[in-house]
């Protein structure tokens, strides 16, 4: 008789790093994707957990205060013996925590497969983000219990190099007392960093004998760096000196559309807030689109002109419904009004024949689009799949150039529901440092569902048509890129922030104090 065995699961201990999701290693990410159950420590940052919730299995919070370390090992072993893959996710590196080492030992005593995936240690990683090199004799430690610290050894390291300690903010006084008792000079420079590698990382400097008072208001895990490396902070600190660091930026787009923009904003240090202003729905009568798709396959069109990523998706969804793919575009040329639309086309494996090199608008496309020639163009018809509220500029211009145009409603745009009250209040009261508008409809709909952005908010628009609409609604346009694309729009806002910071630095100190603002909001002056 053959016995069937249930597939065995495995256990992994994964280091999450200091907090920035981008510091998660590739192996750690792959291990988390394979997990059926993730037990995470309370200190794992929300930004990382939000990313995992959308992509991984079950997540359960665990705090050491809830039981003894062996309890986690029991949960992990139970999951693995049930055929599930279990992970304990911890900040920094797994072996930087004594309790986790004991959990690994407990699992190792069984026959369950396990792995330990290292992470960037919290102390060393945050020191680097703060711009404090741990030069000379260096010590970097993630500390759970300050009573176990060898302060004499730390004092020796400070005399010949630098020390970085990740500790709870409530233990700062004990760290100070231990360093002073071990003979560390009270005037030695100290940097304290809170929310290390996070959106609101903040570093303040002081000395050994006074850093506890300087860190008043810090909470959770903080990183204390002591020694000569602290003197490099002003020159080497980079995370907090990114152009848009700390700026709250309103992105009036759906989460699907805002992905590229939000990622670029985060790279510059901004905190994007995505507020959908438009909902995309199918056309009321699908017959037009059905005929258009049939015409594409039958060779009815010489060109397809896409004016938005939504139009690209609408056509591709119709293709999928009929079992069609990119091969059925064979013989049809594709033009896109701008780079963001072109990227949506390329995502489906097709390279557009035309994208305006200059003005990425209807006028810019028309300026480069050749008139119909019955000798060189055996097919004289153009498909223009667009939104129901699209302007007639493009269709009229193509007709003037001798082309027959099938102007087809590919999708409808409707106003989205109003955002939560706190976001509406922030928009109207100046709670956002900047807003990025990518179309006239985003201007109209944001004002319609949430009200006008406060006059202190920097208004950035993607192109001239959007600028006109913003001005019609009484908004002041501060930023407009030379080329109408999302990357250029974000880049232009970052450059604008740098210019404002330089102007602020050139102001007399008395005048700066009179601006009544601090941090990133200090750049919102005219």
FIMAR-276215 format. One record per residue (C-alpha): residue number from 1; residue in three letters; x, y, z. Coordinates in steps of 0.02 Angstrom, whole numbers, always signed. Layout:
BEGIN
pos, code, c1, c2, c3
NUM, ala, X, Y, Z
...
This chain:
BEGIN
pos, code, c1, c2, c3
1, unk, +0, +0, +0
2, unk, +71, +169, -52
3, unk, +65, +307, +75
4, unk, +36, +484, +16
5, unk, +134, +619, +104
6, unk, +76, +796, +126
7, unk, +200, +920, +50
8, unk, +307, +994, +187
9, unk, +318, +1180, +212
10, unk, +469, +1276, +267
11, unk, +516, +1417, +386
12, unk, +613, +1575, +343
13, unk, +678, +1716, +450
14, unk, +687, +1872, +341
15, unk, +774, +2037, +375
16, unk, +669, +2184, +317
17, unk, +811, +2309, +327
18, unk, +793, +2481, +408
19, unk, +622, +2521, +334
20, unk, +637, +2585, +156
21, unk, +549, +2449, +51
22, unk, +682, +2477, -82
23, unk, +814, +2404, +35
24, unk, +729, +2235, +42
25, unk, +845, +2111, -44
26, unk, +790, +2012, -196
27, unk, +800, +1848, -101
28, unk, +699, +1922, +42
29, unk, +565, +1984, -79
30, unk, +553, +1815, -167
31, unk, +541, +1725, +1
32, unk, +399, +1839, +56
33, unk, +305, +1810, -108
34, unk, +314, +1622, -78
35, unk, +250, +1636, +101
36, unk, +78, +1578, +154
37, unk, +91, +1659, +326
38, unk, +202, +1804, +379
39, unk, +227, +1846, +561
40, unk, +299, +2021, +576
41, unk, +367, +2123, +720
42, unk, +278, +2282, +773
43, unk, +431, +2383, +724
44, unk, +419, +2336, +539
45, unk, +370, +2499, +451
46, unk, +195, +2523, +381
47, unk, +264, +2571, +209
48, unk, +339, +2398, +189
49, unk, +185, +2310, +260
50, unk, +71, +2404, +140
51, unk, +175, +2340, -5
52, unk, +168, +2161, +60
53, unk, -19, +2161, +94
54, unk, -55, +2184, -90
55, unk, +61, +2044, -146
56, unk, +83, +1911, -13
57, unk, -10, +1790, +98
58, unk, -80, +1809, +273
59, unk, +6, +1936, +388
60, unk, +2, +1928, +579
61, unk, +80, +2055, +697
62, unk, +182, +1990, +842
63, unk, +255, +2087, +987
64, unk, +383, +2011, +1107
65, unk, +277, +2080, +1249
66, unk, +139, +1958, +1200
67, unk, +238, +1804, +1249
68, unk, +407, +1720, +1255
69, unk, +515, +1709, +1098
70, unk, +480, +1523, +1083
71, unk, +298, +1561, +1046
72, unk, +342, +1626, +873
73, unk, +446, +1470, +836
74, unk, +295, +1362, +883
75, unk, +182, +1459, +763
76, unk, +309, +1444, +622
77, unk, +336, +1258, +651
78, unk, +149, +1225, +659
79, unk, +125, +1311, +491
80, unk, +268, +1217, +409
81, unk, +207, +1048, +472
82, unk, +37, +1090, +397
83, unk, +119, +1110, +227
84, unk, +125, +1300, +228
85, unk, +274, +1415, +206
86, unk, +297, +1527, +358
87, unk, +406, +1683, +379
88, unk, +457, +1787, +527
89, unk, +492, +1962, +460
90, unk, +600, +2072, +571
91, unk, +679, +2244, +555
92, unk, +862, +2253, +509
93, unk, +948, +2084, +505
94, unk, +877, +1926, +589
95, unk, +1038, +1888, +682
96, unk, +1040, +2065, +751
97, unk, +903, +2012, +874
98, unk, +942, +1891, +1016
99, unk, +762, +1831, +1023
100, unk, +762, +1787, +838
101, unk, +926, +1691, +857
102, unk, +839, +1586, +990
103, unk, +692, +1557, +872
104, unk, +811, +1496, +736
105, unk, +893, +1379, +861
106, unk, +724, +1309, +909
107, unk, +678, +1274, +727
108, unk, +852, +1202, +692
109, unk, +822, +1069, +824
110, unk, +680, +997, +718
111, unk, +681, +917, +545
112, unk, +588, +1064, +466
113, unk, +681, +1152, +326
114, unk, +727, +1332, +366
115, unk, +823, +1480, +296
116, unk, +889, +1644, +364
117, unk, +886, +1788, +240
118, unk, +995, +1934, +294
119, unk, +938, +2114, +289
120, unk, +1027, +2281, +295
121, unk, +1060, +2313, +481
122, unk, +958, +2458, +546
123, unk, +1099, +2554, +630
124, unk, +1220, +2546, +483
125, unk, +1085, +2576, +351
126, unk, +1010, +2729, +436
127, unk, +1182, +2803, +469
128, unk, +1217, +2793, +282
129, unk, +1050, +2874, +238
130, unk, +1087, +3012, +364
131, unk, +1259, +3042, +286
132, unk, +1366, +2983, +433
133, unk, +1507, +2867, +376
134, unk, +1562, +2742, +507
135, unk, +1747, +2769, +477
136, unk, +1900, +2703, +570
137, unk, +1858, +2579, +707
138, unk, +1673, +2555, +680
139, unk, +1533, +2477, +779
140, unk, +1355, +2463, +717
141, unk, +1226, +2369, +819
142, unk, +1038, +2347, +823
143, unk, +1004, +2342, +1010
144, unk, +852, +2265, +1092
145, unk, +918, +2273, +1271
146, unk, +1038, +2415, +1314
147, unk, +1089, +2328, +1476
148, unk, +1188, +2204, +1370
149, unk, +1295, +2339, +1288
150, unk, +1483, +2340, +1316
151, unk, +1501, +2527, +1347
152, unk, +1688, +2513, +1378
153, unk, +1708, +2435, +1206
154, unk, +1597, +2571, +1130
155, unk, +1701, +2706, +1214
156, unk, +1859, +2633, +1137
157, unk, +1777, +2630, +966
158, unk, +1722, +2812, +983
159, unk, +1900, +2865, +1023
160, unk, +1964, +2789, +861
161, unk, +1813, +2794, +746
162, unk, +1622, +2798, +750
163, unk, +1479, +2703, +831
164, unk, +1300, +2681, +772
165, unk, +1165, +2607, +886
166, unk, +984, +2571, +842
167, unk, +886, +2583, +1006
168, unk, +715, +2627, +1071
169, unk, +694, +2813, +1101
170, unk, +652, +2776, +1282
171, unk, +827, +2702, +1307
172, unk, +923, +2858, +1252
173, unk, +956, +2915, +1431
174, unk, +1031, +2745, +1473
175, unk, +1143, +2754, +1319
176, unk, +1203, +2928, +1369
177, unk, +1238, +2878, +1548
178, unk, +1331, +2722, +1492
179, unk, +1441, +2817, +1370
180, unk, +1484, +2952, +1495
181, unk, +1521, +2824, +1632
182, unk, +1638, +2733, +1511
183, unk, +1738, +2893, +1488
184, unk, +1672, +2958, +1322
185, unk, +1702, +3146, +1308
186, unk, +1537, +3237, +1336
187, unk, +1574, +3355, +1191
188, unk, +1588, +3214, +1063
189, unk, +1467, +3249, +918
190, unk, +1309, +3145, +909
191, unk, +1177, +3127, +773
192, unk, +1003, +3059, +814
193, unk, +893, +2999, +671
194, unk, +710, +2957, +685
195, unk, +603, +2864, +556
196, unk, +765, +2807, +476
197, unk, +752, +2781, +286
198, unk, +568, +2829, +296
199, unk, +469, +2969, +214
200, unk, +490, +3079, +367
201, unk, +668, +3036, +419
202, unk, +737, +3176, +525
203, unk, +913, +3197, +593
204, unk, +967, +3316, +729
205, unk, +1143, +3342, +797
206, unk, +1203, +3371, +973
207, unk, +1337, +3305, +1090
208, unk, +1350, +3156, +1208
209, unk, +1303, +3255, +1362
210, unk, +1149, +3339, +1285
211, unk, +1080, +3226, +1148
212, unk, +936, +3161, +1256
213, unk, +862, +3335, +1265
214, unk, +895, +3362, +1079
215, unk, +796, +3204, +1039
216, unk, +642, +3261, +1136
217, unk, +489, +3212, +1034
218, unk, +572, +3064, +948
219, unk, +481, +2899, +969
220, unk, +499, +2718, +919
221, unk, +667, +2657, +854
222, unk, +802, +2788, +830
223, unk, +983, +2777, +774
224, unk, +1118, +2863, +877
225, unk, +1286, +2891, +791
226, unk, +1434, +2949, +894
227, unk, +1609, +2998, +839
228, unk, +1704, +3088, +702
229, unk, +1590, +3027, +563
230, unk, +1452, +3145, +623
231, unk, +1553, +3293, +560
232, unk, +1520, +3235, +381
233, unk, +1332, +3244, +398
234, unk, +1312, +3416, +317
235, unk, +1408, +3364, +162
236, unk, +1359, +3182, +144
237, unk, +1179, +3183, +204
238, unk, +1077, +3144, +49
239, unk, +909, +3065, +95
240, unk, +843, +3220, +182
241, unk, +916, +3335, +49
242, unk, +824, +3267, -102
243, unk, +735, +3408, -197
244, unk, +557, +3367, -141
245, unk, +598, +3289, +27
246, unk, +449, +3299, +144
247, unk, +334, +3380, +15
248, unk, +156, +3316, +17
249, unk, +107, +3308, -166
250, unk, -72, +3285, -225
251, unk, -87, +3168, -375
252, unk, -263, +3180, -448
253, unk, -258, +3011, -536
254, unk, -315, +2834, -503
255, unk, -192, +2717, -419
256, unk, -168, +2622, -584
257, unk, -128, +2782, -679
258, unk, -26, +2862, -540
259, unk, +102, +2721, -522
260, unk, +242, +2795, -627
261, unk, +213, +2972, -564
262, unk, +207, +2922, -380
263, unk, +366, +2817, -398
264, unk, +460, +2964, -474
265, unk, +396, +3081, -340
266, unk, +456, +2962, -203
267, unk, +627, +2954, -286
268, unk, +639, +3142, -263
269, unk, +584, +3127, -81
270, unk, +401, +3178, -98
271, unk, +253, +3095, -11
272, unk, +122, +3071, -148
273, unk, -63, +3064, -107
274, unk, -165, +2986, -246
275, unk, -342, +3053, -265
276, unk, -444, +2983, -411
277, unk, -542, +3121, -496
278, unk, -599, +3021, -647
279, unk, -681, +2851, -662
280, unk, -666, +2763, -830
281, unk, -818, +2667, -893
282, unk, -859, +2576, -1056
283, unk, -955, +2670, -1192
284, unk, -1144, +2664, -1175
285, unk, -1160, +2581, -1345
286, unk, -1017, +2461, -1389
287, unk, -1065, +2444, -1573
288, unk, -942, +2580, -1628
289, unk, -795, +2494, -1545
290, unk, -847, +2324, -1612
291, unk, -846, +2392, -1791
292, unk, -679, +2478, -1761
293, unk, -596, +2318, -1700
294, unk, -663, +2223, -1850
295, unk, -598, +2361, -1963
296, unk, -425, +2348, -1885
297, unk, -417, +2161, -1921
298, unk, -487, +2182, -2098
299, unk, -359, +2314, -2149
300, unk, -483, +2458, -2154
301, unk, -363, +2581, -2069
302, unk, -193, +2651, -2114
303, unk, -166, +2728, -1942
304, unk, -227, +2712, -1763
305, unk, -197, +2868, -1660
306, unk, -198, +2849, -1471
307, unk, -221, +3005, -1365
308, unk, -216, +2923, -1193
309, unk, -166, +2765, -1101
310, unk, -350, +2735, -1064
311, unk, -384, +2725, -1251
312, unk, -244, +2598, -1270
313, unk, -317, +2491, -1131
314, unk, -494, +2504, -1204
315, unk, -437, +2440, -1374
316, unk, -331, +2303, -1296
317, unk, -475, +2243, -1188
318, unk, -581, +2227, -1345
319, unk, -441, +2129, -1427
320, unk, -436, +2011, -1278
321, unk, -624, +1985, -1287
322, unk, -606, +1925, -1467
323, unk, -449, +1821, -1438
324, unk, -339, +1942, -1536
325, unk, -161, +1998, -1497
326, unk, -25, +2115, -1559
327, unk, -5, +2018, -1722
328, unk, -174, +2085, -1780
329, unk, -102, +2261, -1784
330, unk, +6, +2203, -1930
331, unk, +4, +2331, -2071
332, unk, -74, +2467, -1963
333, unk, +36, +2614, -1909
334, unk, +17, +2684, -1734
335, unk, +38, +2864, -1678
336, unk, +34, +2923, -1497
337, unk, +4, +3097, -1433
338, unk, +140, +3086, -1300
339, unk, +270, +2976, -1217
340, unk, +158, +2914, -1077
341, unk, +33, +2849, -1206
342, unk, +176, +2775, -1308
343, unk, +236, +2680, -1154
344, unk, +63, +2604, -1135
345, unk, +73, +2544, -1317
346, unk, +249, +2475, -1294
347, unk, +188, +2378, -1142
348, unk, +86, +2272, -1263
349, unk, +239, +2235, -1370
350, unk, +210, +2364, -1507
351, unk, +326, +2506, -1556
352, unk, +232, +2664, -1612
353, unk, +283, +2738, -1779
354, unk, +253, +2917, -1724
355, unk, +267, +3015, -1561
356, unk, +284, +3205, -1573
357, unk, +462, +3257, -1536
358, unk, +413, +3431, -1483
359, unk, +242, +3486, -1419
360, unk, +157, +3327, -1359
361, unk, -22, +3381, -1391
362, unk, -151, +3371, -1530
363, unk, -70, +3520, -1615
364, unk, +103, +3443, -1597
365, unk, +46, +3280, -1676
366, unk, -41, +3370, -1819
367, unk, +116, +3471, -1854
368, unk, +210, +3308, -1891
369, unk, +70, +3207, -1970
370, unk, +85, +3200, -2160
371, unk, -66, +3243, -2270
372, unk, -154, +3100, -2359
373, unk, -74, +3054, -2525
374, unk, -175, +2936, -2635
375, unk, -16, +2871, -2717
376, unk, +84, +2833, -2560
377, unk, -65, +2795, -2448
378, unk, -170, +2653, -2522
379, unk, -283, +2661, -2369
380, unk, -343, +2834, -2320
381, unk, -436, +2804, -2158
382, unk, -380, +2839, -1978
383, unk, -452, +2762, -1819
384, unk, -460, +2883, -1672
385, unk, -519, +2791, -1514
386, unk, -546, +2920, -1377
387, unk, -644, +2976, -1226
388, unk, -821, +3037, -1245
389, unk, -769, +3213, -1191
390, unk, -619, +3232, -1308
391, unk, -602, +3394, -1406
392, unk, -622, +3398, -1596
393, unk, -452, +3478, -1632
394, unk, -365, +3318, -1687
395, unk, -508, +3246, -1790
396, unk, -536, +3413, -1879
397, unk, -351, +3433, -1917
398, unk, -337, +3258, -1991
399, unk, -490, +3289, -2100
400, unk, -411, +3450, -2164
401, unk, -259, +3348, -2214
402, unk, -368, +3236, -2322
403, unk, -389, +3087, -2205
404, unk, -553, +3000, -2170
405, unk, -573, +2989, -1981
406, unk, -672, +2864, -1880
407, unk, -687, +2959, -1716
408, unk, -742, +2819, -1598
409, unk, -792, +2830, -1415
410, unk, -680, +2699, -1334
411, unk, -724, +2744, -1155
412, unk, -820, +2868, -1050
413, unk, -747, +2974, -912
414, unk, -857, +3014, -764
415, unk, -819, +3114, -610
416, unk, -757, +3008, -465
417, unk, -831, +3011, -291
418, unk, -765, +3148, -174
419, unk, -610, +3101, -71
420, unk, -622, +3084, +119
421, unk, -657, +3242, +218
422, unk, -480, +3257, +288
423, unk, -408, +3260, +111
424, unk, -537, +3389, +54
425, unk, -491, +3499, +203
426, unk, -305, +3479, +167
427, unk, -330, +3530, -14
428, unk, -423, +3688, +32
429, unk, -315, +3736, +182
430, unk, -142, +3716, +105
431, unk, -104, +3545, +177
432, unk, -22, +3495, +12
433, unk, +141, +3572, -46
434, unk, +105, +3541, -230
435, unk, -25, +3469, -349
436, unk, +12, +3390, -519
437, unk, -120, +3406, -655
438, unk, -102, +3293, -807
439, unk, -256, +3348, -905
440, unk, -392, +3479, -910
441, unk, -517, +3353, -843
442, unk, -410, +3322, -687
443, unk, -419, +3509, -650
444, unk, -607, +3520, -677
445, unk, -646, +3362, -580
446, unk, -531, +3397, -432
447, unk, -609, +3568, -407
448, unk, -781, +3489, -429
449, unk, -761, +3350, -300
450, unk, -641, +3430, -175
451, unk, -627, +3618, -204
452, unk, -486, +3730, -265
453, unk, -310, +3700, -199
454, unk, -250, +3833, -77
455, unk, -151, +3977, -152
456, unk, +5, +3919, -58
457, unk, +3, +3753, -152
458, unk, +123, +3745, -300
459, unk, +21, +3707, -457
460, unk, +108, +3601, -590
461, unk, +26, +3564, -759
462, unk, +80, +3446, -896
463, unk, +46, +3558, -1046
464, unk, -32, +3717, -1117
465, unk, -211, +3653, -1126
466, unk, -206, +3600, -944
467, unk, -130, +3769, -899
468, unk, -273, +3860, -986
469, unk, -401, +3760, -888
470, unk, -310, +3792, -724
471, unk, -310, +3979, -758
472, unk, -495, +3973, -801
473, unk, -528, +3903, -628
474, unk, -428, +4041, -546
475, unk, -272, +3939, -508
476, unk, -97, +4009, -524
477, unk, +14, +3899, -634
478, unk, +190, +3884, -562
479, unk, +267, +3741, -659
480, unk, +249, +3679, -838
481, unk, +379, +3565, -919
482, unk, +447, +3596, -1093
483, unk, +386, +3425, -1148
484, unk, +216, +3359, -1097
485, unk, +258, +3195, -1009
486, unk, +244, +3129, -832
487, unk, +432, +3111, -806
488, unk, +462, +3289, -868
489, unk, +321, +3355, -758
490, unk, +398, +3279, -600
491, unk, +572, +3334, -652
492, unk, +510, +3512, -678
493, unk, +432, +3516, -505
494, unk, +595, +3453, -428
495, unk, +695, +3588, -518
496, unk, +570, +3719, -459
497, unk, +593, +3661, -279
498, unk, +782, +3676, -295
499, unk, +766, +3854, -362
500, unk, +651, +3901, -218
501, unk, +771, +3826, -92
502, unk, +915, +3926, -167
503, unk, +813, +4085, -160
504, unk, +766, +4050, +20
505, unk, +949, +4021, +66
506, unk, +995, +4188, -13
507, unk, +868, +4283, +93
508, unk, +929, +4374, +250
509, unk, +900, +4269, +407
510, unk, +776, +4398, +474
511, unk, +672, +4389, +315
512, unk, +676, +4198, +318
513, unk, +609, +4199, +495
514, unk, +473, +4316, +435
515, unk, +414, +4189, +308
516, unk, +323, +4100, +451
517, unk, +354, +3928, +376
518, unk, +477, +3787, +409
519, unk, +538, +3633, +316
520, unk, +474, +3600, +140
521, unk, +334, +3726, +161
522, unk, +467, +3860, +176
523, unk, +484, +3848, -13
524, unk, +306, +3907, -43
525, unk, +345, +4091, -59
526, unk, +331, +4210, -205
